[in-house]
Amino acid sequence: MKIIKFFLILLLITITSCGYKPLFSKKGKVNYSITEYDLKGEKLINKKIITLINTINGDDSINLYTLEMVSEKKKETLAKDSEGNSSIFRSTINVDLVLRDGKKIIKKEKFSSSFSYNNIKNKFDLSQYQKNVEDILINKISDEILMFLSS
């Protein structure tokens, strides 16, 4: 019994002193603000990403930047069954991001995320599933953009 208590205490000490930091611990700690947006492409994608980006703007920043973003979503058929009906789809979201100070490019990056899924007979369920997949992809890209802008 003493050995089990010893190992539990040792495990607890090891876990708490491993230097863990949350992935988004730098969130909100940038020294610039984005004052203008030049958005092109899918409005829903742009709106969700801008909502996230507004959470990391610096409060009293000296550096004021413009963010250019071009977003695109694609849904393609990967496979068809013997009757010619689509059986596997892939949804892809691409975002090109440029952070500018006037005409000078500060940061530039391309983000992409995709997901493949099987067809569902019920078209309403398929459309709901596709919306959920799209939300997941947008959130994944938003997290990547957040980390990119915070670094």
Secondary structure, DSSP 8 states (H G I E B T S, - for coil): -HHHHHHHHHHHHHHHTS----TTTTTT--SEEEEEEEEEE-HHHHHHHHHHHTTS--SS-SEEEEEEEEEEEEEEEEEE-TTS-EEEEEEEEEEEEEEEETTEEEEEEEEEEEEEEE--SSHHHHHHHHHHHHHHHHHHHHHHHHHHHH-
